[in-house]
Amino acid sequence: IVFVEGGDLIPADMRVLECSDNFHVDNAALTGESEPQRRKYICTHDDPLETQNLCFFGTQIPEGSCKGVVISTGDKTVMGRI
């Protein structure tokens, strides 16, 4: 279980268990999206890169906070496979 908040980097691929209403991640390094993306604990899409309940290693948190469970580390993360 990991707790992260604004200013942190996501330490591993993780699934959101609980988060603040303003929890966003900046996926620009991974997807090229220019705006931070809102995250929540509910699965919203079958595609891991599109669902709002996953956060990925190396992405930044511009605001909010989250408690999550690690699902992948190292070479098994989305970033590690690129």
RORORO-226207 format. One record per residue (C-alpha): residue number from 1; residue in three letters; x, z, y. Coordinates in steps of 0.001 Angstrom, whole numbers, padded with zeros to 6 digits. Layout:
BEGIN
 num residu       u       w       v
 NUM    ALA       X       Z       Y
...
# end
This chain:
BEGIN
 num residu       u       w       v
   1    ILE  000000  000000  000000
   2    VAL  001342 -001014  003418
   3    PHE  000248 -000072  006946
   4    VAL  001112 -002505  009769
   5    GLU  000219 -002672  013460
   6    GLY  000754 -004772  016576
   7    GLY  004414 -005756  017022
   8    ASP  005220 -005591  013292
   9    LEU  006136 -008398  010925
  10    ILE  004201 -008669  007666
  11    PRO  006702 -007405  005032
  12    ALA  005225 -009264  002021
  13    ASP  002176 -011337  001125
  14    MET -000686 -008877  001170
  15    ARG -004443 -008563  000831
  16    VAL -006261 -006710  003614
  17    LEU -008016 -003512  002482
  18    GLU -008976 -002146  005919
  19    CYS -008300 -003368  009445
  20    SER -009179 -002864  013078
  21    ASP -011710 -005206  014679
  22    ASN -008950 -006826  016753
  23    PHE -006481 -007435  013887
  24    HIS -004781 -010835  014302
  25    VAL -001734 -012488  012745
  26    ASP  000395 -015270  014193
  27    ASN  000826 -017845  011414
  28    ALA  002693 -020364  013603
  29    ALA  005884 -020133  011528
  30    LEU  003912 -020873  008366
  31    THR  001078 -023219  009356
  32    GLY  001924 -024388  012882
  33    GLU -001314 -022939  014280
  34    SER -000834 -022226  017968
  35    GLU -003319 -019347  018273
  36    PRO -003196 -016024  016382
  37    GLN -005766 -015891  013577
  38    ARG -008238 -013048  013080
  39    ARG -008021 -011214  009768
  40    LYS -010574 -009030  007985
  41    TYR -011043 -007440  004572
  42    ILE -013672 -009944  003353
  43    CYS -012631 -013050  001383
  44    THR -013868 -016029  003423
  45    HIS -012422 -019040  001560
  46    ASP -011106 -019964 -001901
  47    ASP -007919 -021452 -000398
  48    PRO -005358 -018638  000129
  49    LEU -004090 -020234  003357
  50    GLU -007614 -020399  004802
  51    THR -009137 -017067  003792
  52    GLN -009148 -014264  006350
  53    ASN -008287 -011435  003949
  54    LEU -004674 -012439  003252
  55    CYS -001565 -012014  005410
  56    PHE  001747 -013679  004666
  57    PHE  005364 -012522  004651
  58    GLY  007199 -013113  007938
  59    THR  004133 -013618  010124
  60    GLN  003789 -011509  013258
  61    ILE  001009 -009167  014315
  62    PRO  000273 -009579  018034
  63    GLU -002533 -006986  018015
  64    GLY -004544 -004645  015830
  65    SER -003670 -002730  012690
  66    CYS -004196 -003092  008966
  67    LYS -003846 -001347  005634
  68    GLY -003196 -003751  002768
  69    VAL -001916 -004065 -000763
  70    VAL  001163 -006183 -001558
  71    ILE  000385 -009166 -003787
  72    SER  003723 -011078 -003687
  73    THR  007336 -010424 -002684
  74    GLY  010553 -012438 -002378
  75    ASP  010525 -015969 -003796
  76    LYS  006929 -015510 -004968
  77    THR  005551 -015287 -001406
  78    VAL  004002 -018338  000255
  79    MET  007008 -018487  002639
  80    GLY  009434 -018046 -000274
  81    ARG  008014 -021105 -002042
  82    ILE  008588 -023397  000946
# end
